[in-house]
Amino acid sequence: MKKTLFISILLFSTYFYSQKNITESELELINLSLEKSYVLKNAQNELAIDSIDFKSIKQNFIPTLSMDGFYSYGVSDFNVDVPSFQLPIADINLFEGDSEFQAKGNIFNTNLTAKALLFSGMQVSYGSKASKEKIKAKSFLLEKDKADIIIDVIDTYDKIELLNKSKVVLEESEKRLTKEKQKVLNAIKNGLATPYDREKITAAELKIASKKLELFGNLSLLYLKLSMHTGVEQATLENYNFELKPWVFHDNSQTFENRPELKALEASIKAYEYKLKMNKSLFLPKVQAFATLSYFNLFDTSIKTPYTNLATDQPINLDLNYFKSFPTYLVGIGFQWEIFNGFKHSNEIQKTSIEKIIAQNNKKDATEKLELFEKKVRIEFDIKNKQIEMKEKEMEVASNTLNFAIKSFQEGLISITERLDAETNYQEAILEYYKSIVMQRRAALELLNATGSLTTFNLN
């Protein structure tokens, strides 16, 4: 006896822990939806941009190499007035009055410069850390977007299966009513029934046909929605077999503190902390090393003077073929220190401090609301589980009542109205049972979402 009991418990435990909430084909559709989602793709692209910005900040310490240069041709007229003096022998005054000169020439200059940031005033260090926390925050929010897609996809094919179950229920009712109608027609011929009974059954058949029309329309829309999510053709999706069964939790130890929204807000607060440190460090100087290699050439230059050669009476002009300088090296260290900038730094510090306080308040607000939401969905999940048990019992009662009504109507103990009421009640009981499963599965997904556990790895 004990051995039999042990084996029964073992088999039940094996079934319980091996039960899967979704099938492999359903999981495949979820993964396809996550791959196709344009929302996720755009979020991932934004993360890629932020990663590039993060690298750019870190790369400020990488030395840079630049080259610049220019060529110019210049002409200038200028007046010069210098103190005159007299030659003692020739009795001639030199530089008497002002003198006009004209200069023209060509200049070419080029520089090859290397620079390396040695100290950024902690801007690079704190800036890169703030950027890293920003990337973390967006990554956590990406998980929230994934969870929303998973809920939507599972909810969609659960509704599809609910409508398929409804279709089966209506078709079975149609078959029973067809048999009842045939019996009523035979009874009318024998004078045992009235046309009223026949018309009541016809009305019930038309009502079922109307429900089926609405059902097929909704089913088509749901398949279309699932096709849009996954990229799979609607005709292919119609061949899928979805399972509608209560959701089973194998591990439900996570809490609301695992929510990606809270993790994102925590990362945002850290980002503001680093930004605040960065703003407080703006008063520190920035130090940079540099080295320059230059080439300079002044060529084809001439200066016309107002003077003449005393011996030949020819004008005196100064000509220069070239004046070249290469190589010219310049190596050194420079710094920039912004001592006072009109309270700009102070304003940035105040602004960042307020932004940090806002982020902290948002986290406190979200923590309280998410804690309440987790308690709410846990209660709802327990209620939905109990409702499944109740709906299952209602379905059994409705099934027994229907069988009793069928026999009673055949024996003439109840009217056609009572017989059709039993049929309608049975339809509603079965549909309510399957609806309760759909609602329980939705509550389970909300509970997973409330505890930050709604990923493809935690579905089974």
C-alpha positions in Angstrom: 0.0 0.0 0.0 2.8 2.4 1.0 4.7 1.5 -2.2 1.6 2.2 -4.4 1.1 5.5 -2.7 4.7 6.5 -3.1 4.6 5.6 -6.9 1.3 7.6 -7.3 2.9 10.7 -5.7 6.0 10.3 -7.8 4.0 10.0 -11.0 2.0 13.1 -10.0 5.1 15.1 -9.2 6.7 14.1 -12.5 3.6 15.1 -14.4 3.4 18.4 -12.5 7.0 19.5 -13.1 7.0 18.2 -16.7 3.9 20.0 -17.7 4.6 22.9 -20.1 2.5 26.0 -20.2 3.3 26.6 -23.9 4.3 24.2 -26.7 7.5 24.4 -28.7 5.5 25.8 -31.7 4.0 28.5 -29.5 7.4 29.4 -28.1 8.7 29.6 -31.7 5.9 32.2 -32.5 7.0 34.3 -29.5 10.6 34.3 -30.6 9.6 35.3 -34.1 7.5 38.1 -32.7 10.5 39.3 -30.7 12.7 39.2 -33.7 10.3 41.0 -36.0 9.2 43.8 -33.5 10.1 47.2 -34.9 9.8 48.6 -31.4 12.6 46.3 -30.2 14.7 47.0 -33.3 14.5 50.7 -32.8 15.3 50.3 -29.1 18.3 48.2 -29.9 19.5 50.8 -32.5 19.2 53.5 -29.8 21.3 51.3 -27.5 23.9 50.9 -30.3 24.0 54.7 -30.7 24.5 55.1 -26.9 27.3 52.5 -27.0 29.0 54.5 -29.7 28.7 57.7 -27.6 30.2 55.7 -24.6 33.1 54.7 -26.8 33.6 58.2 -28.0 33.9 59.5 -24.4 36.5 56.9 -23.6 38.4 57.6 -26.8 39.1 61.2 -25.7 42.4 59.9 -24.3 43.5 58.5 -27.6 46.1 60.8 -29.2 45.0 62.8 -32.3 47.0 63.7 -35.4 46.1 66.6 -37.6 47.6 68.5 -40.4 46.9 72.0 -41.5 48.5 74.5 -43.8 48.0 77.5 -46.1 49.4 79.3 -49.1 49.0 83.0 -49.6 50.1 85.8 -51.8 50.4 89.3 -50.3 50.9 92.9 -51.4 51.2 95.8 -48.9 52.0 99.5 -49.1 53.3 101.0 -45.9 54.8 104.3 -44.7 57.8 104.5 -42.5 59.1 107.5 -40.5 62.3 107.0 -38.7 64.7 109.6 -37.2 66.9 111.1 -39.9 70.6 111.5 -39.6 73.3 113.2 -41.7 76.2 111.6 -43.4 79.2 113.6 -42.1 81.2 113.5 -45.4 78.6 113.8 -48.1 76.4 116.2 -46.0 73.3 114.2 -47.0 70.3 113.7 -44.7 69.2 110.0 -44.7 65.5 109.1 -43.9 64.4 112.6 -44.0 60.6 112.7 -43.7 58.4 109.6 -44.1 59.2 107.0 -46.7 56.8 104.8 -48.7 57.5 101.1 -49.2 55.7 98.4 -51.2 56.2 94.7 -50.4 54.8 91.6 -52.1 55.6 87.9 -51.8 54.4 84.3 -51.4 54.0 82.4 -48.2 53.5 78.7 -47.7 53.2 77.1 -44.3 52.1 73.6 -43.1 52.0 71.9 -39.6 51.7 68.3 -38.5 50.4 68.3 -34.9 49.9 65.5 -32.5 47.8 66.0 -29.3 47.1 63.8 -26.3 44.7 64.6 -23.4 46.5 63.9 -20.2 43.9 65.0 -17.6 40.3 65.9 -18.5 39.4 67.3 -15.1 37.5 64.0 -14.4 35.1 64.8 -17.2 35.9 61.6 -19.2 35.9 59.3 -16.1 32.5 60.5 -14.8 31.0 61.1 -18.2 31.8 57.5 -19.3 30.3 56.1 -16.1 27.1 58.2 -16.5 26.8 57.0 -20.1 27.2 53.4 -19.0 24.4 53.7 -16.5 22.2 55.3 -19.2 22.8 52.3 -21.4 21.9 50.0 -18.5 18.6 51.9 -17.9 17.6 51.5 -21.6 18.6 47.8 -21.6 16.2 47.2 -18.6 13.4 49.0 -20.4 14.1 46.9 -23.4 13.2 43.8 -21.2 9.9 45.5 -20.3 9.1 46.0 -24.1 9.9 42.3 -24.6 7.5 41.3 -21.8 4.7 43.4 -23.3 5.1 41.6 -26.6 5.1 38.1 -25.0 1.9 38.9 -23.2 0.2 40.2 -26.3 1.3 37.1 -28.4 0.2 34.5 -25.8 -3.0 36.3 -25.2 -3.7 36.3 -28.9 -3.3 32.6 -29.5 -5.1 31.8 -26.3 -8.1 33.7 -27.7 -7.7 31.9 -31.0 -7.9 28.6 -29.2 -10.9 29.8 -27.1 -12.7 30.6 -30.4 -11.7 27.2 -31.8 -13.2 25.5 -28.7 -16.3 27.6 -29.1 -16.6 26.5 -32.7 -16.5 22.9 -31.6 -19.2 23.5 -28.9 -21.5 25.2 -31.4 -21.0 22.5 -34.0 -21.8 19.8 -31.5 -24.9 21.7 -30.5 -25.8 22.0 -34.2 -25.6 18.2 -34.5 -27.8 17.6 -31.5 -30.4 20.1 -32.7 -30.4 18.6 -36.2 -31.3 15.2 -34.6 -33.9 16.8 -32.4 -35.4 18.6 -35.4 -35.6 15.4 -37.4 -37.4 13.7 -34.5 -39.8 16.7 -34.2 -40.5 16.5 -37.9 -41.4 12.8 -37.6 -43.5 13.5 -34.6 -45.4 16.2 -36.4 -46.2 13.7 -39.2 -47.6 11.4 -36.5 -49.4 14.2 -34.7 -47.3 13.9 -31.7 -45.7 17.4 -32.0 -46.6 20.9 -33.3 -45.0 23.2 -35.9 -44.2 25.4 -32.9 -41.6 22.9 -31.7 -40.0 22.8 -35.2 -39.8 26.6 -35.4 -38.3 26.9 -32.0 -35.5 24.5 -33.0 -35.1 26.5 -36.3 -34.7 29.7 -34.3 -32.1 28.0 -32.1 -30.2 26.8 -35.3 -30.2 30.3 -36.7 -28.9 31.7 -33.5 -26.0 29.3 -33.6 -25.3 30.1 -37.2 -25.2 33.8 -36.3 -22.7 33.1 -33.5 -20.6 31.1 -35.9 -20.4 34.0 -38.3 -19.3 36.3 -35.6 -16.8 33.7 -34.4 -15.2 33.2 -37.8 -14.9 37.0 -38.2 -13.1 37.4 -34.9 -11.0 34.3 -35.6 -9.8 35.8 -38.9 -8.9 39.1 -37.2 -6.9 37.2 -34.5 -5.0 35.2 -37.1 -4.3 38.4 -38.9 -3.0 40.0 -35.8 -0.8 37.0 -35.0 0.5 37.0 -38.5 1.4 40.7 -38.2 3.3 40.0 -34.9 5.2 37.0 -36.2 5.6 37.5 -40.0 4.1 34.0 -40.5 1.4 33.7 -43.2 -2.1 33.5 -41.9 -2.8 30.3 -43.8 0.2 28.7 -42.1 -1.0 29.9 -38.7 -4.4 28.3 -39.2 -2.7 24.9 -39.2 -1.1 25.4 -35.8 -2.6 23.5 -32.8 -2.7 25.7 -29.8 -3.2 24.3 -26.3 -5.5 26.0 -23.8 -4.8 24.7 -20.2 -4.3 26.3 -16.8 -1.0 27.9 -16.2 1.3 26.1 -13.7 4.0 27.8 -11.7 7.1 25.8 -10.9 8.9 28.6 -9.2 7.3 31.9 -8.1 9.8 33.2 -5.7 10.6 36.5 -7.4 9.1 39.8 -6.2 8.3 43.2 -7.7 11.8 44.3 -6.8 13.0 42.4 -9.8 10.9 44.6 -12.2 13.0 46.1 -15.0 11.4 49.5 -14.4 12.9 49.7 -10.9 16.3 48.6 -12.2 16.1 51.2 -15.0 15.3 53.9 -12.5 18.1 52.8 -10.2 20.5 53.0 -13.1 19.1 56.5 -14.0 19.8 57.7 -10.4 23.4 56.5 -10.7 23.8 58.2 -14.0 22.6 61.5 -12.4 25.1 60.9 -9.6 28.0 60.7 -12.0 26.7 63.6 -14.0 26.6 65.6 -10.8 30.2 64.7 -10.0 31.2 65.6 -13.5 29.6 69.1 -13.1 31.2 69.6 -9.7 34.6 68.8 -11.4 34.3 71.4 -14.1 36.5 73.8 -12.1 39.5 71.4 -12.5 42.0 72.3 -15.3 42.4 70.2 -18.4 46.0 69.2 -19.4 47.1 68.3 -22.9 50.4 67.3 -24.4 51.3 68.4 -28.0 54.0 68.1 -30.6 54.2 70.0 -33.8 56.4 69.6 -36.9 56.3 72.7 -39.2 57.4 73.8 -42.6 57.6 77.5 -43.5 58.7 79.1 -46.8 58.6 82.8 -47.8 59.6 83.0 -51.5 59.6 85.3 -54.5 59.4 88.3 -52.3 60.4 91.9 -53.1 60.3 95.3 -51.3 60.3 98.5 -53.3 61.9 101.4 -51.5 61.9 105.2 -52.3 65.7 105.3 -52.2 68.1 105.3 -55.0 71.7 104.3 -55.4 73.8 107.5 -55.1 76.4 106.2 -57.5 74.1 104.9 -60.2 70.9 106.8 -59.4 69.0 103.4 -59.7 66.2 102.6 -57.3 67.1 100.4 -54.4 64.8 97.3 -54.2 65.2 94.4 -51.8 64.5 90.9 -53.4 64.3 87.6 -51.6 64.3 84.2 -53.5 63.1 82.3 -50.4 63.3 82.2 -46.7 62.8 78.5 -45.7 62.4 76.9 -42.3 62.2 73.1 -42.0 62.1 71.1 -39.9 60.7 73.2 -37.0 59.8 71.1 -33.9 57.6 72.3 -31.0 56.9 70.0 -28.1 55.1 70.9 -24.9 52.3 70.7 -22.4 49.4 73.1 -22.2 46.4 73.5 -19.9 43.0 75.2 -19.9 41.6 76.4 -16.6 38.2 78.1 -16.5 38.4 80.0 -13.3 35.0 81.9 -13.5 32.3 81.5 -16.1 29.5 83.6 -14.8 27.8 80.9 -12.5 27.3 78.5 -15.4 28.9 75.6 -13.5 26.8 76.4 -10.4 23.5 76.4 -12.5 24.4 73.0 -14.0 25.1 71.5 -10.6 21.7 72.8 -9.3 19.9 71.5 -12.4 21.5 68.0 -12.2 20.7 67.8 -8.4 17.0 68.5 -9.1 17.0 65.9 -11.9 18.4 63.4 -9.5 15.7 64.2 -6.9 13.0 63.7 -9.6 14.5 60.3 -10.5 14.6 59.3 -6.8 11.0 60.3 -6.4 10.0 58.4 -9.5 11.6 55.3 -8.1 9.8 55.6 -4.7 6.5 56.2 -6.5 7.1 53.2 -8.8 8.2 51.0 -5.9 4.9 51.6 -4.0 2.7 51.1 -7.1 4.5 48.0 -8.3 4.4 46.5 -4.8 0.6 47.1 -4.7 0.3 45.7 -8.3 2.1 42.5 -7.4 -0.2 41.9 -4.4 -3.2 42.6 -6.6 -2.2 40.2 -9.4 -1.4 37.5 -6.8 -4.9 37.7 -5.4 -6.4 37.8 -8.9 -4.4 34.7 -9.9 -5.6 32.8 -6.8 -9.2 33.8 -7.6 -8.9 32.7 -11.2 -7.6 29.3 -10.1 -10.6 28.8 -7.8 -12.9 30.1 -10.6 -11.6 27.4 -12.9 -12.6 24.7 -10.4 -16.1 26.3 -10.0 -16.6 26.6 -13.8 -15.5 23.0 -14.2 -18.2 21.9 -11.8 -20.7 24.1 -13.5 -19.8 22.5 -16.8 -20.4 19.0 -15.3 -23.7 20.0 -13.9 -24.7 21.6 -17.2 -23.7 18.4 -19.1 -25.7 16.2 -16.8 -28.7 18.6 -17.1 -28.5 18.5 -20.9 -28.4 14.7 -20.9 -31.4 14.6 -18.6 -33.2 17.2 -20.7 -32.6 15.3 -23.9 -34.1 12.1 -22.4 -37.0 14.0 -20.7 -37.9 15.8 -24.0 -37.9 12.5 -25.9 -40.3 11.1 -23.2 -42.5 14.2 -23.4 -41.8 15.3 -19.8 -40.5 18.8 -20.7 -41.3 21.3 -23.4 -39.1 22.3 -26.4 -38.3 25.6 -24.6 -36.9 23.8 -21.6 -34.9 21.5 -23.9 -33.4 24.4 -25.8 -32.7 26.3 -22.5 -30.7 23.3 -21.4 -28.7 23.3 -24.7 -28.0 27.0 -24.3 -26.9 26.6 -20.7 -24.6 23.8 -21.6 -23.0 26.0 -24.4 -22.5 28.9 -22.0 -21.1 26.6 -19.2 -18.4 25.1 -21.5 -17.5 28.6 -22.9 -17.3 30.1 -19.4 -15.0 27.2 -18.4 -12.6 27.9 -21.3 -12.9 31.7 -20.7 -11.8 31.1 -17.1 -8.7 29.3 -18.3 -7.9 32.2 -20.7 -8.3 34.6 -17.8 -6.2 32.5 -15.5 -3.4 32.3 -18.0 -3.6 36.1 -18.5 -3.4 36.5 -14.7 -0.4 34.2 -14.6 1.4 36.3 -17.3 0.6 39.5 -15.3 2.0 37.9 -12.2 5.2 37.0 -14.1 5.3 40.5 -15.4 4.7 42.0 -11.9 7.8 40.1 -10.6 10.0 40.9 -13.5 10.1 37.2 -14.5 8.3 37.3 -17.8 11.0 36.1 -20.2 11.0 33.2 -22.7 13.1 31.2 -20.2 10.5 31.3 -17.5 7.4 30.4 -19.5 7.7 26.6 -18.8 
